[in-house]
Each structure stands twice: as C-alpha cells, then as structure tokens.
Amino acid sequence: MSSAKQTQDHDTIRKWIEKRGGKPAVVEDTADDGSGVGVLRVKFDNDEDDLREIEWETFFETFDKQNLSFLYQEKTDSGDESRFSKFVSE
C-alpha cells in the first residue's frame, strides 16, 4: 500500500497540486464560515461545479489561518501518479 505524506510547506503543496493539473479552490457553500474563505479543496478539471477557484495567496492565507496540514499521496498502489489529497487539522 502506498503511504501518504503530510506537510505544511507551501512550495511542496503548490508543486504537488500543479503537477496534477489542480487549482486551489473552496467549496462554494462554505464561503462564510467565520474563518475567511471557506473549506479548502483542490479542483481538478473533472470536479463538481460546487468548487470555486481562488488565488494561491488567498488559499495559503486560509490554510495557515485554519492551522491545516496537507495529506497527500505521490503514487497509487499500482505505481500511477496519485491525486489523493486531504486537508487535516493540526
């Protein structure tokens, strides 16, 4: 089983997301949850329409303000590039 990694490093997160064609985003319905922008997600081309793309600066301001870590996987069990990621509270 491929193991997940965890980081708070902005460069690592941005490179991982961009390498897979992702964009920083928030869940549209959570935009006013008292913590700033809303619930962070990574938006890929085939994702649902309820995700709204945001700027990297806003993304990382929210990431830091919410004291999050980025949980991610480089490869799947079969060795393919993985898109698995999740934001977790520290």
C-alpha positions as CSV (number, residue, x, y, z in Angstrom):
1,M,0.0,0.0,0.0
2,S,1.3,3.5,-0.9
3,S,1.7,5.7,2.1
4,A,0.5,9.2,2.5
5,K,2.8,12.1,3.4
6,Q,1.9,15.2,5.4
7,T,3.2,18.7,5.0
8,Q,2.5,22.4,5.8
9,D,5.2,23.5,3.3
10,H,3.6,25.9,0.7
11,D,6.0,25.1,-2.1
12,T,5.5,21.3,-1.7
13,I,1.8,21.7,-1.7
14,R,1.7,24.0,-4.7
15,K,4.0,21.8,-6.8
16,W,2.1,18.7,-6.0
17,I,-1.3,20.3,-7.0
18,E,0.0,22.0,-10.1
19,K,1.9,18.8,-11.3
20,R,-1.5,17.1,-11.4
21,G,-3.3,19.9,-13.1
22,G,-5.1,21.0,-10.0
23,K,-6.1,24.5,-8.8
24,P,-6.7,26.0,-5.4
25,A,-10.4,26.1,-4.6
26,V,-13.0,26.4,-1.9
27,V,-16.4,24.7,-1.5
28,E,-18.8,27.4,-2.7
29,D,-21.4,26.9,0.1
30,T,-18.8,27.4,2.8
31,A,-17.5,30.8,1.8
32,D,-18.8,32.4,5.0
33,D,-18.0,30.1,7.8
34,G,-16.3,32.7,10.0
35,S,-12.7,31.5,9.1
36,G,-12.2,33.5,6.0
37,V,-12.7,32.0,2.6
38,G,-14.2,28.6,3.4
39,V,-13.4,24.9,3.2
40,L,-10.3,24.4,1.1
41,R,-10.2,21.8,-1.7
42,V,-8.1,21.0,-4.8
43,K,-10.1,21.5,-8.0
44,F,-9.3,19.2,-11.0
45,D,-10.9,19.6,-14.4
46,N,-13.4,16.9,-13.9
47,D,-14.6,18.0,-10.4
48,E,-18.0,19.2,-9.4
49,D,-19.2,22.7,-10.1
50,D,-19.6,23.5,-6.4
51,L,-15.9,24.3,-6.2
52,R,-14.7,27.9,-6.8
53,E,-11.1,28.5,-7.8
54,I,-9.2,31.0,-5.7
55,E,-5.8,32.7,-5.8
56,W,-2.8,30.9,-4.3
57,E,-2.2,33.8,-1.9
58,T,-5.8,33.5,-0.5
59,F,-5.5,29.7,-0.5
60,F,-2.4,29.8,1.7
61,E,-3.6,32.6,4.0
62,T,-6.7,30.4,4.7
63,F,-4.5,27.3,5.0
64,D,-2.3,28.9,7.6
65,K,-5.2,30.7,9.5
66,Q,-7.1,27.4,9.8
67,N,-3.8,25.6,11.0
68,L,-4.1,22.9,8.4
69,S,-1.8,20.2,7.1
70,F,-1.9,18.7,3.6
71,L,-2.1,14.9,3.5
72,Y,-1.2,13.6,0.1
73,Q,0.0,10.5,-1.8
74,E,2.6,10.5,-4.6
75,K,1.8,7.2,-6.2
76,T,-1.1,4.7,-6.2
77,D,-0.5,1.1,-5.2
78,S,-0.1,0.3,-8.9
79,G,2.6,2.9,-9.3
80,D,0.5,5.5,-11.1
81,E,0.5,9.2,-10.2
82,S,-2.0,9.7,-7.4
83,R,-4.4,12.5,-6.9
84,F,-5.3,11.6,-3.3
85,S,-5.1,14.6,-1.0
86,K,-6.9,15.8,2.1
87,F,-6.7,18.8,4.4
88,V,-6.4,17.9,8.0
89,S,-6.4,20.0,11.2
90,E,-3.2,20.1,13.2
